[in-house]
Amino acid sequence: MDVATWLAQATADADARGLPQLKPLLETLAKATAALRAAEDADHSEQAAEYAEDQGDGGR
Amino acid sequence: MVDVRPATLVEAARLIEARQLSPVDLAKGCLARISERNEHLRAFIAVTAEAALADAARAEKEIAAGTYRGALHGVPVSVKDLVDMAGLPTTAGSNVPARPATHDAPVVANLRRAGAVIVGKTNLHEFAFGTTGDETAFGAIRNPHDPTRSAGGSSSGAAVSLVEGMCYGAVGTDTGGSIRIPAAACGVTGLKPTSGEISADGVVPLSTTLDHVGPLANSVSDAALLYYAMLDADAPAERLPAPSPAPLWLGVPEPYFLDLLDADVRRLFAGARGALERGGHAVSTVAIAHAERTADVYLHISLPEAACYHAPLLRDHADKYAPGVRLRLEMGGYVLAEDYLRAMQQRTRLRRAVDRALEGLDALLLPALAIPAPPLGASSIDVDGKTQPVRAMMLRLTQLFNITGHPAIAIPCGRGADGLPRAIQLVGHRGSTERLLQVALAVERQIQQQ
């Protein structure tokens, strides 16, 4: 589930539960979740680059 | 017997062992100070005066008969009201109904076996889910240095109880900084040991991955004595570690940790660093890879774990929580399992990053709290001309080491122009809390010589 979809569903649920005060907190959490996922992507890219470099050196 | 008010646990222990100070008189003095100041400061939720005096009398009798159990014998201590004490409700600072605990938590049992005299249960940020001590069912805890200010949290009452001489040691808990933050805000010492070292059984959980139990005290030596007693009550009486001999190798982690600091925190931290360098210690700059991910990782571990524990309580007693605490707990229920697992994976990376930063060093050196104790009720604060959220600023320098489990200690390093305390923090190698205490003793000594 992407973060935008998550946020839409979470805020709709908060509204349905009578907790509109949760919305700004959920927006803050959404930013943190996006950053967490971006960190994971960055780690994967870093690992892929390291692997590619190792493969390039491996033939020597 | 000498009519004295010792400044530290070490001094009290020495006088008690020498039979120059009566544990009963010491307890009476602490209880009198609680009686005088607690209504204003709200450090304690429950004061166990009768039991404390009985325990003190028993300690006095044992010592007179030649049975001395060690440094904690006959010494008054306080316990955060998140920790079970048999026969008392563990309120967790909340109006949510609490049953009386049937057993002492192991940490309390260990302190009792060491002969400690427990004077009461201290006030805290509700369910330990906050850094300011102003969301509690028992009245916002006031900072003794300025009663309009927060005492820090969540172990707010624990820190205040020490400053005011209401006890000589305090049991706290630390999930994102809740021992070190109030220690820094109130000008006392606070130790978060290595993860898992001191049992968290019988302690109301906030986030089981991040929760730690540890002592607050008036000095590093005092903290060490409490730490050993909390760990293992059968430890030999003479467990005071010796300070590390010079030179120490210390690393200041940059960037991130020094990026956003109150001006006096920056000045006093620089002063402490300079004092250490003049004292012959080596202080270098190190980097902790991906430190900027700390807050996001912390949120995605602490929120769902807290929400999980509180789900049944929220179902039945939502209206009894402080509104801010309730909303943060509700928020936790929305974190997806995949993002919790992502955060746990990042935790492994961050742990390795801190291990790497510590290679070749005795400890990391950084400020403990980025801002002075904030005004009670404040949700934002000005730092370097920019408005920042109080909660994020309070947690900024401490929460990483809850994620990674490294031991960390906050030590006072002076007062700002506003009269409020500031503190440094030392972070040691995982599994080496005793070594960290040795480093801290040497650092404390050097800072006090400034």
Interface residues (C-beta under 8 A of the other chain):
Chain A: M1 W6 A10 D13 A14 L19 Q21 L22 L25 L26 L29 A32 T33 A35 L36 R37 A39 E40 D43
Chain B: H290 R293 A295 D296 V297 L299 H300 L303 P323 L327 R328 E330 M331 Y334 V335 L336 D339 R342 A343 Q345 Q346 R349
